[in-house]
Amino acid sequence: MIFAELLFALAIALFFTVVFTVLGRRARRWPSVMVFFLLIFLAAWAGGVWITPVGDTFLGIYWISFFVAGLIFALFLETATAFSSRRSQARDDEIRREENLEITISMFFWILLLALIVAIIIGYVHLR
């Protein structure tokens, strides 16, 4: 069961990564594509574990909860990165502020990554 859910989350993350890479501005930056894929994968998996199952099953898995969690998180990430990609001609103090913002976003990324992994583990230990 865990392996099947992992595969569903993987497929959904791959689907959303391809869609948002083709439609978005990520195609030129492969590291951001990999980060996007990893976050969508973990969010879809955690959402599929924690959200109440709805809809039909496919191979014994309620796939709609995985899909909805991945979609919501993909839209959130795409919206957040759309604003951060706009850069203007910056002076020294603006450059320092942008560097501090990058450090903050990096810390947020690692905390979010850890929280999603913990949510997946607790979901399997507690709910199953």
Backbone hydrogen bonds in HBPLUS format (Angstrom, degrees):
<---DONOR---> <-ACCEPTOR-->    atom                        ^
c    i                          cat <-CA-CA->   ^        H-A-AA   ^      H-
h    n   atom  resd res      DA  || num        DHA   H-A  angle D-A-AA Bond
n    s   type  num  typ     dist DA aas  dist angle  dist       angle   num
A0005-GLU N   A0001-MET O   3.02 MM   4  6.24 160.0  2.06 150.1 155.2     1
A0006-LEU N   A0002-ILE O   2.89 MM   4  6.08 152.6  1.96 147.3 155.4     2
A0007-LEU N   A0003-PHE O   2.96 MM   4  6.23 154.1  2.03 145.7 152.3     3
A0008-PHE N   A0004-ALA O   2.98 MM   4  6.27 153.6  2.05 146.2 153.3     4
A0009-ALA N   A0005-GLU O   2.94 MM   4  6.16 166.0  1.96 151.1 154.6     5
A0010-LEU N   A0006-LEU O   2.88 MM   4  6.05 151.9  1.96 145.5 154.0     6
A0011-ALA N   A0007-LEU O   2.87 MM   4  6.08 159.9  1.91 148.8 153.6     7
A0012-ILE N   A0008-PHE O   2.92 MM   4  6.12 162.9  1.95 153.8 158.5     8
A0013-ALA N   A0009-ALA O   2.90 MM   4  5.99 158.0  1.95 144.5 151.0     9
A0014-LEU N   A0010-LEU O   2.91 MM   4  6.08 156.0  1.97 146.2 153.1    10
A0015-PHE N   A0011-ALA O   2.91 MM   4  6.11 158.1  1.96 146.1 152.2    11
A0016-PHE N   A0012-ILE O   2.97 MM   4  6.21 172.1  1.97 155.4 156.3    12
A0017-THR N   A0013-ALA O   2.89 MM   4  5.94 152.1  1.97 144.7 153.1    13
A0018-VAL N   A0014-LEU O   2.98 MM   4  6.14 162.3  2.01 149.7 153.8    14
A0019-VAL N   A0015-PHE O   2.97 MM   4  6.21 168.1  1.99 154.2 157.8    15
A0020-PHE N   A0016-PHE O   2.89 MM   4  5.92 170.3  1.90 148.1 151.3    16
A0021-THR N   A0017-THR O   2.87 MM   4  5.79 137.7  2.05 138.8 150.2    17
A0022-VAL N   A0018-VAL O   2.98 MM   4  6.08 161.8  2.01 150.3 154.4    18
A0023-LEU N   A0019-VAL O   2.94 MM   4  6.07 165.6  1.96 150.6 155.3    19
A0024-GLY N   A0020-PHE O   2.77 MM   4  5.13 137.2  1.96 119.5 131.7    20
A0029-ARG N   A0026-ARG O   2.92 MM   3  5.47 159.3  1.97 123.4 130.0    21
A0033-VAL N   A0029-ARG O   3.21 MM   4  6.57 142.7  2.36 142.8 153.7    22
A0033-VAL N   A0030-TRP O   3.09 MM   3  4.90 121.3  2.45  92.4 107.8    23
A0034-MET N   A0030-TRP O   3.02 MM   4  6.29 156.4  2.07 154.9 159.8    24
A0035-VAL N   A0031-PRO O   3.04 MM   4  6.29 157.3  2.09 147.3 153.3    25
A0036-PHE N   A0032-SER O   2.92 MM   4  5.97 158.9  1.96 141.0 147.3    26
A0037-PHE N   A0033-VAL O   2.89 MM   4  6.10 160.3  1.93 147.1 152.5    27
A0038-LEU N   A0034-MET O   2.93 MM   4  6.12 164.4  1.96 148.1 152.2    28
A0039-LEU N   A0035-VAL O   2.97 MM   4  6.16 167.2  1.99 154.9 157.8    29
A0040-ILE N   A0036-PHE O   2.97 MM   4  6.12 161.9  2.00 151.9 157.3    30
A0041-PHE N   A0037-PHE O   2.84 MM   4  5.94 159.6  1.88 151.9 158.2    31
A0042-LEU N   A0038-LEU O   3.02 MM   4  6.23 169.6  2.03 151.7 153.8    32
A0043-ALA N   A0039-LEU O   2.90 MM   4  5.96 157.8  1.95 144.7 151.8    33
A0044-ALA N   A0040-ILE O   2.83 MM   4  5.86 161.0  1.86 149.0 154.1    34
A0045-TRP N   A0041-PHE O   3.00 MM   4  6.13 158.4  2.05 145.9 152.3    35
A0046-ALA N   A0042-LEU O   2.85 MM   4  5.99 168.4  1.87 149.5 153.2    36
A0047-GLY N   A0043-ALA O   2.82 MM   4  5.84 159.1  1.86 144.0 150.9    37
A0048-GLY N   A0044-ALA O   2.84 MM   4  5.91 153.0  1.91 141.5 149.2    38
A0049-VAL N   A0045-TRP O   3.00 MM   4  6.23 142.8  2.15 144.2 153.9    39
A0050-TRP N   A0046-ALA O   2.96 MM   4  6.13 159.0  2.01 151.3 156.6    40
A0051-ILE N   A0047-GLY O   2.81 MM   4  5.49 163.3  1.84 147.5 152.4    41
A0058-PHE N   A0061-ILE O   2.93 MM   3  5.32 156.5  1.98 139.7 144.3    42
A0061-ILE N   A0058-PHE O   3.18 MM   3  5.32 160.4  2.22 105.6 111.6    43
A0067-PHE N   A0063-TRP O   2.99 MM   4  6.24 161.8  2.03 154.6 159.9    44
A0068-VAL N   A0064-ILE O   2.86 MM   4  6.02 168.8  1.88 156.8 158.8    45
A0069-ALA N   A0065-SER O   3.12 MM   4  6.10 163.2  2.15 140.3 145.3    46
A0070-GLY N   A0066-PHE O   2.98 MM   4  6.14 161.0  2.02 148.1 153.8    47
A0071-LEU N   A0067-PHE O   2.85 MM   4  6.03 157.6  1.89 150.4 157.1    48
A0072-ILE N   A0068-VAL O   2.93 MM   4  6.07 172.0  1.94 154.9 156.8    49
A0073-PHE N   A0069-ALA O   3.09 MM   4  6.16 163.8  2.12 145.7 150.6    50
A0074-ALA N   A0070-GLY O   2.85 MM   4  5.92 153.3  1.92 144.9 153.0    51
A0075-LEU N   A0071-LEU O   2.92 MM   4  6.11 162.4  1.95 153.3 157.5    52
A0076-PHE N   A0072-ILE O   2.98 MM   4  6.17 154.5  2.04 143.7 151.2    53
A0077-LEU N   A0073-PHE O   2.90 MM   4  6.13 164.2  1.92 151.3 154.8    54
A0078-GLU N   A0074-ALA O   2.89 MM   4  6.03 160.8  1.93 149.0 154.8    55
A0079-THR N   A0075-LEU O   2.98 MM   4  6.07 157.1  2.03 145.2 151.2    56
A0080-ALA N   A0076-PHE O   2.96 MM   4  6.17 159.6  2.00 148.9 154.9    57
A0081-THR N   A0077-LEU O   2.95 MM   4  6.11 157.9  2.00 150.7 155.9    58
A0082-ALA N   A0078-GLU O   3.04 MM   4  6.06 135.7  2.24 137.4 148.4    59
A0085-SER N   A0081-THR O   3.15 MM   4  6.13 132.5  2.39 140.9 149.3    60
A0095-ILE N   A0091-ARG O   2.85 MM   4  6.09 148.8  1.95 152.8 162.8    61
A0096-ARG N   A0092-ASP O   2.98 MM   4  6.30 156.4  2.04 149.4 155.2    62
A0097-ARG N   A0093-ASP O   3.03 MM   4  6.27 156.7  2.09 142.1 148.3    63
A0098-GLU N   A0094-GLU O   2.90 MM   4  6.14 152.6  1.98 144.3 151.9    64
A0099-GLU N   A0095-ILE O   2.89 MM   4  6.17 150.5  1.97 147.8 156.1    65
A0100-ASN N   A0096-ARG O   2.94 MM   4  6.23 157.0  1.99 149.7 155.8    66
A0101-LEU N   A0097-ARG O   2.90 MM   4  6.13 149.4  1.99 142.6 151.6    67
A0102-GLU N   A0098-GLU O   2.89 MM   4  6.16 151.2  1.98 144.8 152.3    68
A0103-ILE N   A0099-GLU O   3.02 MM   4  6.32 152.2  2.10 146.1 153.2    69
A0104-THR N   A0100-ASN O   2.97 MM   4  6.22 157.6  2.02 146.2 152.4    70
A0105-ILE N   A0101-LEU O   2.86 MM   4  6.11 161.1  1.90 151.7 156.8    71
A0106-SER N   A0102-GLU O   2.90 MM   4  6.03 151.4  1.98 141.7 149.9    72
A0107-MET N   A0103-ILE O   2.94 MM   4  6.22 157.2  1.99 148.9 154.5    73
A0108-PHE N   A0104-THR O   2.89 MM   4  6.13 156.9  1.94 148.4 155.3    74
A0109-PHE N   A0105-ILE O   2.87 MM   4  6.08 151.1  1.95 145.5 153.2    75
A0110-TRP N   A0106-SER O   3.16 MM   4  6.50 161.7  2.20 151.3 153.7    76
A0111-ILE N   A0107-MET O   3.02 MM   4  6.22 159.7  2.06 151.0 157.0    77
A0112-LEU N   A0108-PHE O   2.83 MM   4  5.93 161.0  1.86 150.0 155.9    78
A0113-LEU N   A0109-PHE O   2.83 MM   4  6.01 159.0  1.88 150.1 156.3    79
A0114-LEU N   A0110-TRP O   2.99 MM   4  6.11 163.3  2.02 144.1 148.3    80
A0115-ALA N   A0111-ILE O   2.87 MM   4  6.05 158.0  1.91 147.8 154.5    81
A0116-LEU N   A0112-LEU O   2.92 MM   4  6.12 157.2  1.97 152.1 157.2    82
A0117-ILE N   A0113-LEU O   3.12 MM   4  6.34 159.5  2.16 147.6 153.0    83
A0118-VAL N   A0114-LEU O   2.92 MM   4  6.13 162.4  1.95 152.6 157.6    84
A0119-ALA N   A0115-ALA O   2.87 MM   4  6.02 153.3  1.94 143.5 151.4    85
A0120-ILE N   A0116-LEU O   3.01 MM   4  6.24 152.2  2.09 145.1 151.8    86
A0121-ILE N   A0117-ILE O   3.02 MM   4  6.29 166.7  2.04 152.1 155.4    87
A0122-ILE N   A0118-VAL O   2.85 MM   4  5.99 173.6  1.85 157.3 159.5    88
A0123-GLY N   A0119-ALA O   2.89 MM   4  5.84 148.6  1.99 136.8 146.3    89
A0124-TYR N   A0120-ILE O   3.11 MM   4  6.41 149.7  2.21 147.9 154.2    90
A0125-VAL N   A0121-ILE O   2.95 MM   4  6.18 160.3  1.99 153.7 159.9    91
A0126-HIS N   A0122-ILE O   2.75 MM   4  5.55 166.2  1.77 149.4 154.4    92
A0127-LEU N   A0123-GLY O   3.10 MM   4  5.38 145.9  2.22 121.8 132.2    93
